[in-house]
Amino acid sequence: FKISSLKLINFLLLNPDIDLSICNNEGSNIIYEAVKKDRNDYINFEIFSNLLLKLDKNILCNIINNKNNNNDDCLLMACNNCNNKLIKKLLDLGSNINSKNHEGQTSIILTILNNNFECFETL
């Protein structure tokens, strides 16, 4: 399952004819879905983050800051999942640290609610 997910993401990221900003019926794009699934280790972080670096920085910034129907973005999901490595990478790529979900919670608030001091320090 890991390999097929990575192959699919690699194909999507490297195919110039595919618009990565397209969202599913929940308002989530492919990058958000990958971040969400990373909690269950479906995606190898190092390979995933290296694939992201192949995208234009402005395009990538828009994609990772996209909000789904719950008003979540990639950074909020990574904070909710307590994934410190991914939080660092998303911040480096231009995630909006002041973004709020549908409950008005920021990334910092989510790390506090999850009692994750390491992620809190990263933010």
C-alpha positions in Angstrom: 0.0 0.0 0.0 2.8 2.5 0.7 4.4 1.9 -2.6 1.3 2.4 -4.7 0.4 5.6 -2.8 3.9 7.0 -3.4 3.8 6.1 -7.1 0.4 7.8 -7.4 1.6 10.9 -5.6 4.8 11.0 -7.7 2.8 10.7 -10.9 0.4 13.5 -9.8 3.2 15.8 -8.7 5.3 15.3 -11.8 2.5 15.4 -14.4 2.2 19.0 -15.6 -1.3 18.4 -17.0 -2.8 17.6 -13.6 -4.1 20.5 -11.5 -3.1 19.6 -7.9 -5.4 22.3 -6.6 -8.5 20.4 -7.6 -10.5 19.3 -4.6 -12.7 16.4 -3.8 -16.3 16.8 -2.6 -15.0 17.5 0.9 -12.9 20.4 -0.3 -9.6 18.5 0.1 -6.7 18.4 -2.4 -4.2 15.5 -2.9 -1.6 17.1 -0.7 -4.1 17.5 2.2 -5.2 13.9 1.8 -1.6 12.7 1.9 -0.9 14.7 5.1 -4.1 13.3 6.7 -3.2 9.8 5.9 0.4 10.3 7.1 -0.9 9.8 10.6 -1.3 6.1 9.8 2.1 5.9 8.1 0.7 5.3 4.6 3.3 7.6 3.1 7.0 7.7 3.7 7.7 11.2 4.9 11.1 11.7 3.3 10.0 10.6 -0.1 6.8 12.6 0.2 8.6 15.8 1.2 11.2 15.4 -1.5 8.4 15.1 -4.1 6.8 18.3 -2.8 10.1 20.2 -3.4 9.7 19.4 -7.1 6.7 21.8 -7.3 7.0 25.5 -7.9 7.0 27.2 -4.5 4.1 29.6 -5.2 1.9 26.8 -6.5 2.9 24.6 -3.6 2.2 27.4 -1.1 -1.4 27.8 -2.5 -2.0 24.1 -2.4 -0.8 23.5 1.2 -2.8 26.5 2.5 -6.0 25.4 0.7 -8.9 25.0 3.2 -11.3 22.0 3.0 -15.0 22.1 4.0 -14.0 21.9 7.7 -11.7 24.9 7.2 -8.7 22.7 7.8 -5.4 23.0 5.8 -2.3 20.8 5.8 -0.6 22.5 8.8 -3.7 22.2 10.9 -4.0 18.5 10.0 -0.3 17.9 10.7 -0.7 19.6 14.1 -3.8 17.6 14.9 -1.8 14.4 14.0 1.2 15.6 16.2 3.5 15.1 13.2 6.5 17.3 14.1 8.6 16.5 11.0 5.7 17.3 8.7 5.0 20.5 10.7 8.6 21.7 10.2 8.4 20.9 6.5 5.1 22.7 6.0 6.3 25.8 7.8 9.4 25.8 5.6 7.2 25.5 2.5 5.1 28.5 3.5 2.1 27.2 5.6 0.1 29.9 7.3 0.6 29.5 11.0 -2.3 31.8 11.8 -4.8 29.7 9.9 -7.9 28.7 11.9 -10.2 25.7 11.5 -14.0 25.8 11.7 -13.8 25.9 15.5 -11.5 28.9 15.4 -8.5 26.8 16.5 -5.0 27.6 15.2 -2.1 25.2 14.9 -0.8 26.3 18.2 -4.1 25.7 19.9 -4.3 22.2 18.4 -0.8 21.3 19.7 -1.8 22.4 23.2 -5.0 20.4 23.1 -3.0 17.4 22.0 -0.5 17.9 24.8 2.3 17.9 22.3 5.1 20.2 23.6 7.5 19.2 20.8 5.1 20.4 18.1 4.3 23.5 20.1 8.0 24.4 20.3 8.3 23.9 16.5 5.5 26.4 15.9 
